[in-house]
Amino acid sequence: MEINWIVIGIVAAIVIVVIVFTIRKNQKEKKKLTDLLNNDFKKAEKKRVDAEDSANEH
Protein backbone atom coordinates (compact mmCIF):
# COMPACT_ATOMS: atom_id res chain seq x y z
CA MET A 1 0.00 0.00 0.00
CA GLU A 2 1.41 3.33 -1.07
CA ILE A 3 1.02 6.58 0.88
CA ASN A 4 -0.70 9.24 -1.18
CA TRP A 5 1.31 12.34 -0.17
CA ILE A 6 -0.67 14.68 -2.41
CA VAL A 7 -3.95 13.90 -0.60
CA ILE A 8 -2.27 14.17 2.81
CA GLY A 9 -0.75 17.54 1.79
CA ILE A 10 -4.09 18.89 0.59
CA VAL A 11 -5.87 17.78 3.77
CA ALA A 12 -3.11 19.29 5.93
CA ALA A 13 -3.32 22.60 4.03
CA ILE A 14 -7.11 22.70 4.46
CA VAL A 15 -6.78 22.00 8.18
CA ILE A 16 -4.24 24.81 8.58
CA VAL A 17 -6.48 27.24 6.68
CA VAL A 18 -9.48 26.34 8.86
CA ILE A 19 -7.43 26.79 12.05
CA VAL A 20 -6.11 30.21 10.93
CA PHE A 21 -9.61 31.32 9.90
CA THR A 22 -11.04 30.25 13.26
CA ILE A 23 -8.33 32.03 15.24
CA ARG A 24 -8.80 35.28 13.29
CA LYS A 25 -12.57 35.15 13.69
CA ASN A 26 -12.25 34.53 17.44
CA GLN A 27 -9.86 37.48 17.79
CA LYS A 28 -12.35 39.79 16.04
CA GLU A 29 -15.19 38.53 18.24
CA LYS A 30 -13.03 38.95 21.34
CA LYS A 31 -12.28 42.56 20.39
CA LYS A 32 -15.98 43.27 19.77
CA LEU A 33 -16.94 41.73 23.12
CA THR A 34 -14.20 43.64 24.96
CA ASP A 35 -15.33 46.93 23.42
CA LEU A 36 -18.95 46.17 24.24
CA LEU A 37 -18.20 45.30 27.86
CA ASN A 38 -15.93 48.32 28.33
CA ASN A 39 -18.45 50.78 26.89
CA ASP A 40 -21.76 49.27 27.99
CA PHE A 41 -22.11 50.53 31.52
CA LYS A 42 -23.88 53.42 33.11
CA LYS A 43 -21.83 55.72 35.23
CA ALA A 44 -22.98 55.52 38.83
CA GLU A 45 -24.09 58.72 40.46
CA LYS A 46 -21.84 59.98 43.19
CA LYS A 47 -23.65 59.65 46.51
CA ARG A 48 -20.78 60.67 48.73
CA VAL A 49 -19.78 64.34 48.71
CA ASP A 50 -16.05 64.98 48.53
CA ALA A 51 -14.85 68.03 50.43
CA GLU A 52 -12.16 68.71 47.84
CA ASP A 53 -14.59 68.53 44.92
CA SER A 54 -16.09 72.01 44.62
CA ALA A 55 -18.27 71.06 41.63
CA ASN A 56 -20.12 68.53 43.76
CA GLU A 57 -21.93 71.05 45.95
CA HIS A 58 -25.65 70.58 46.54
C-alpha positions as a Markdown table, in Angstrom:
| # | Residue | x | y | z |
|---|---|---|---|---|
| 1 | Met | 0.0 | 0.0 | 0.0 |
| 2 | Glu | 1.4 | 3.3 | -1.1 |
| 3 | Ile | 1.0 | 6.6 | 0.9 |
| 4 | Asn | -0.7 | 9.2 | -1.2 |
| 5 | Trp | 1.3 | 12.3 | -0.2 |
| 6 | Ile | -0.7 | 14.7 | -2.4 |
| 7 | Val | -3.9 | 13.9 | -0.6 |
| 8 | Ile | -2.3 | 14.2 | 2.8 |
| 9 | Gly | -0.8 | 17.5 | 1.8 |
| 10 | Ile | -4.1 | 18.9 | 0.6 |
| 11 | Val | -5.9 | 17.8 | 3.8 |
| 12 | Ala | -3.1 | 19.3 | 5.9 |
| 13 | Ala | -3.3 | 22.6 | 4.0 |
| 14 | Ile | -7.1 | 22.7 | 4.5 |
| 15 | Val | -6.8 | 22.0 | 8.2 |
| 16 | Ile | -4.2 | 24.8 | 8.6 |
| 17 | Val | -6.5 | 27.2 | 6.7 |
| 18 | Val | -9.5 | 26.3 | 8.9 |
| 19 | Ile | -7.4 | 26.8 | 12.1 |
| 20 | Val | -6.1 | 30.2 | 10.9 |
| 21 | Phe | -9.6 | 31.3 | 9.9 |
| 22 | Thr | -11.0 | 30.2 | 13.3 |
| 23 | Ile | -8.3 | 32.0 | 15.2 |
| 24 | Arg | -8.8 | 35.3 | 13.3 |
| 25 | Lys | -12.6 | 35.2 | 13.7 |
| 26 | Asn | -12.2 | 34.5 | 17.4 |
| 27 | Gln | -9.9 | 37.5 | 17.8 |
| 28 | Lys | -12.3 | 39.8 | 16.0 |
| 29 | Glu | -15.2 | 38.5 | 18.2 |
| 30 | Lys | -13.0 | 39.0 | 21.3 |
| 31 | Lys | -12.3 | 42.6 | 20.4 |
| 32 | Lys | -16.0 | 43.3 | 19.8 |
| 33 | Leu | -16.9 | 41.7 | 23.1 |
| 34 | Thr | -14.2 | 43.6 | 25.0 |
| 35 | Asp | -15.3 | 46.9 | 23.4 |
| 36 | Leu | -19.0 | 46.2 | 24.2 |
| 37 | Leu | -18.2 | 45.3 | 27.9 |
| 38 | Asn | -15.9 | 48.3 | 28.3 |
| 39 | Asn | -18.5 | 50.8 | 26.9 |
| 40 | Asp | -21.8 | 49.3 | 28.0 |
| 41 | Phe | -22.1 | 50.5 | 31.5 |
| 42 | Lys | -23.9 | 53.4 | 33.1 |
| 43 | Lys | -21.8 | 55.7 | 35.2 |
| 44 | Ala | -23.0 | 55.5 | 38.8 |
| 45 | Glu | -24.1 | 58.7 | 40.5 |
| 46 | Lys | -21.8 | 60.0 | 43.2 |
| 47 | Lys | -23.7 | 59.7 | 46.5 |
| 48 | Arg | -20.8 | 60.7 | 48.7 |
| 49 | Val | -19.8 | 64.3 | 48.7 |
| 50 | Asp | -16.0 | 65.0 | 48.5 |
| 51 | Ala | -14.8 | 68.0 | 50.4 |
| 52 | Glu | -12.2 | 68.7 | 47.8 |
| 53 | Asp | -14.6 | 68.5 | 44.9 |
| 54 | Ser | -16.1 | 72.0 | 44.6 |
| 55 | Ala | -18.3 | 71.1 | 41.6 |
| 56 | Asn | -20.1 | 68.5 | 43.8 |
| 57 | Glu | -21.9 | 71.0 | 46.0 |
| 58 | His | -25.6 | 70.6 | 46.5 |
